Amino acid sequence: MLKITIFIGAIALISVASFGHDFYKYKHSSDLLEGLITIDSQLHSEFFDTNETSYPWYIIEKHDGTFENTLSQEITKQDQVPIEHTSNCISTHQGEHKMDFCHAKLGTDKLQLEIYGGLPSFASSLMIEIWGSKFSCFFRAVYPAPVKNLQWKILSKELTLKKKNLKKGERLYAKISVKFEESSTYQGKNIKRKYTIKGYLKPIIN
């Protein structure tokens, strides 16, 4: 049976170790809900017809056509190539922000998509694992504050694909909506908050 693993999130280019914890791992997340994938051949969004691009968040194009790396590192040829916006998701975690990019990779028995955006202000990820017609979700995030007992629990989820049995070179079209609860201890106080991630995806599968 084909197993599909979907990663949604921010690729943190900053050192997670600098925050003094290992919460940027999916082991701190749980999903006890049964989820069924929906296949809708008529799935559509205006985003599917767009062709917006931008440079990596740390690259600035100057008026004279030259580039600046805000991380004070050498600028590579890859840095100068605009990246297609293959995700149009909105996350409310730590403040509402867009997640504009999605990378898709198909392995022998699974498909991986990783959606990221919002850096350098935001760094978080949502992983979705699909097997057959079912799927599970797991969240992770980087925290600048010294929180303890950080956990995420999936409260509700919906995933719709335009088609199944996808192959390399094809463009995947999907709609995702996930609600989760975050619990933590900060300065001796137990805190619980609820967040959502929802939107559309259209990466080309590698």
Secondary structure, DSSP 8 states (H G I E B T S, - for coil): --EEEEEEE----S-GGGGTS--SSGGGEE--S--B-EE-TT---GGGG---EE--TTEEE-TTS-EEETTS----TGGGS-EE--EEEEE-TTS-EEE-EEEEEE-SS-EEEEEE-STTT--EEEEEEEETTEEEEEEEE--SS--EEEEEEEEEEEEEES-SS--TT-B--EEEEEEEEEEEEETTEEEEEEEEEEEEE--BB-
